[in-house]
Amino acid sequence: MTREQIIVGLLVTVVFVAAIFVLLRINRRVFRKLHEKKKALQLVFFEKVASTAIIIAGVILTISLWGGFDSLWKTVLGGTAIVSAVLAFAAQDAIKDILGGLMISINKPFEIGNRIELEDGTTGIVTDITMRHVVILKMDTVYAIIPNSKLNSMSLVNYSYNSDMRSARFDFHVAYDTDMKKAMEVVLDAIKASPYSIPGKKVKDKLEYAPIYFMAYEDSSLKLSTTVYFKFPTTSEVIISDINLRVNEAFKENGIEIPYQYVNVVERN
């Protein structure tokens, strides 16, 4: 290549790089506008896909400018079937994750902001999806990064499905001689007193606080269960801690015993 050709090539390369950055900014602004209405899972995923496509297209065009993509490919890889097979094998996981992300974004088992629980016990708030991973906030600054292909094959529980509300399940244990109706009232009053809880159970045409259920006779206690609803940006840890503190204090004030496990030993003559 002549000096003039090199200079022109460098100038065109600079233009291509600048164009890539401009297109990425446009892509970000377009999706940001769409996110203002709702930060939907599909939008987050396809924003990442569009950004990646812009970068790949820009790289291919830039490489083709300097002697052609085919010639560079043959030079770097030697044109051997073995190297191609190795690359194809290495790309299998990436392709599975991309397809898994596509299936998740289409089927929408959850949305950004939903609280989910996976079959392996991972529980948290979905904060992001990339072309390869789903990001779940477990607690404070602890994140679980799960490959799309793996998550796509898991069963999960969604505590916020088709709703802008979140929910948390609570179990409370009381002694056998407890007045259960009173205990249920005490728990419900404590939940209503929380500044984070909201009515979330649909009853006819209105929303109410979820009832308290007498669920089971256990080895050393009677079990009460309920669901507490709350809204973003309240985190699960905040609502769980607040409700547990309030119920614990309410039990103490009303003389309701929180039992511990014990064993009765019976001696026979």
N, C-alpha and C positions, 0 to 999 in steps of 0.2 A: 504494500500500500504506500502511496506517495504521502508526503508531508501534508499536502492539502486535504487528502482523503482522511487522514488521521484526525486533523483539526475538525473537519466537518463531522466525522464520526463522534468525536468527543462532544461537540456542540449538540448533536442530535441526542446523544446519550443523556446529557444534562436536561434537555427538553423532556425526554421520556421519564426521567426520574422526577422532575418537577410535576409532570402530568400525573404520575402515580400518586404523589402526595396530594395534589388538588382533588383527584378523584376519590381518594380516601377521605378527605375532609368533606366532600360533597356527600359521600355515602353515609358518613357519620351524622351529618346535619339532617339528611332525609330521614334516617331511622330515629334520630332524636325527636324530630317532629312527630313521628308516628308513636314514639314511646310516651309523648305527653298525654295522649289519649289513654293508652294502656300499655304497660310493659309486658306484652304477651310473649310467651315462650317462642313462638314461630319467628317473631320479629328479631329477638335476640340471636337465635340460631342463624337465620338468613343474613343478618348483618355481618356475622363472622364469615359466612360463606362468600358473600359479596366482596368483603375486604380481601379475603384470600385469593379470590378469582382475579381481582384487580392487580394484586402483587404478582401472581403467577404470569398473567398476560403481559405485564410490563417487563418482567425478567426475560420471558421468551422473545419479545420484540427487541429488547436490548441485545440479547445474545445473537439473534438473527442478523442484527445490524453489523456485527463483527465476524463475518465469515459464514454465518448460517448456523442454525441450531443443530441440523443434522450432522454437519461436520464436527462440531464441538462434542456432540453426543458420542460419535464414533471415536473421537480422540480420547475422551475421558474414560469411556467404558470399554474401548477396544472392540466394540461391536460383537462381543462374545455372547453366546447364548447362556453361558454359565453365570456371568455377571447379571444379565437381565433376569435370570431365574432367581438369583439371590435378592435382587431388588424387589422383585414381585413378592417373594416370600416375606421380606421385611415389611412390605407395605400392607400385608394382610390385616394386621391389627388396626392400622390407621383407617383402612377402608371399612372395616367392621364398625369402628367407632363412628365414622362419618355417617354410614347408613343407619346405625343405631340412633344417632342424633336426629337424623331426618325422620325416622319412625316416631320418635318421642315427640318431635315438634308437630307432626301431623296428627297423631292420636291423642296428644295432650292428656296423659294420665295425671299431670300436675301443671301448675303455672308458676311463674316467678313469684315468690312471696308465700307460696303454700308450705304448710308444715306437713312433712311426710315421715313415715316410718318404713324402712326397708326390711325385707325378710331376714337380713343378717343382724338386725337390731339397731342399725344406724338411724338416728332420729334427728331432724333439724329442719331449718328453713331453706328452701331452694333460692339461691341468690343469683345464679348465673348458669348458662349453658354455652359451651364452646363447641367447636367441631369435633372434639374428642372427649370432653368431660362434662359432667354436671357437678356444680359446686354447691355443697350443702353446709350451711352454718350450723354447727352443733351447739356450741356455747361460747359466748364472749368472742374470742378471736380464734376459736378452734374450727377449722373447716375440714370437711371430708371431700376429697376429689375422686369422683367415681367415673370410670370409663363408660361412655354411652352404651357400648355393646353389652357390658355387664349389667348396667341398670335396666336396660331395655328388656332383659330376660328375667328380671326379678319381679316377684309380686310385692306390692306395697300397700300401705294404708295412707290415705290422704285425708288429713283432718280439716282441709279447707276446700274440698272439691266443689267446683262451680259456685264459689262464694267468696266474698271479699273479707269474710271473717275467718278467724282461726279458732281452734278449740284445743282443750287439753282435758284428758281423762283423769279423774281423781278417785282414789279409794281411801276410805276411812274405816278404822276398826275400833269397836267399842266393846265393853264388857257384856257378858251374858245377861246380867240383871238390869241393863239399861232400858229406860223408857224410850223405845225406838221412835215413836212419833215426835217426842221432844227432841231427840238427837237429830232427826231429819230437819226439824224446824231450825234448830241451832245452826246446822251446816248451811242451810239455804240463806239464813239471815247474814251469816258471815260472808257468803259469796256476794250477796247483794250489796254489802257494805264496802266491798273492794272498789277502788276507783278505776280499776282496769277491766273488770268484768262487765259484760253487756248482755241484754236479752238476745238469744240467738236461735232458740228452738221455735220452729214454725207451728203455731197452733191456730188453725182456721186461717184468719186473715191478719194475724198479728204475731209479733215475736215475744217470747217469754223466756224467763230463766229456765234452764233444764231442771226437771224434778230430781229429787234425791231418791234413789232406789235402795231397798233392802235386798241385797244380792245373795247373801249366803250365810250359812252357819259354818264357821271354820273351827279349827281345833281349839283355839283359846279365845275366840272373839266372834262378834257379829260384824258382817261386812256391809258398809254403805258405799254406793258408787254414784257418780254424777259426771256431767260434762260441763265445763266452764268455757264460755265464748269470750273472745277478746279481739281487738283490731290491731292492725299494723299502726305504729311501729313497735308496740309492746312485744317483748320477746317471751318465749315460753318460760324461760328461767325466772323472769320477773313475776309473771302471773302465778306460777307454781309456788314460788317462795311466799308471795303475798297471801295467797289463799291458805296455804299450810299454816302460816303464822296466825292468821285470823281464826281458823278453826281450832287450832291448838289452844289459843287464849279463851275462845268461847267455851270449849269443853271444860277448861279449868274453872271458869266463872260459874258454870252451870252444874258442876259436880259430876261431869260425865267422865268415867274412867277410860283411859286408853290402856288396854291390857297388854301384858307380856305373856309369853308362853310359859306354862308351868305344867307339872305332872302330878296327878293325884296317885298316891300309893295306897292301895287297899290291902290290909293284912287279913287273911282268913284264918280262923281258928281251926 
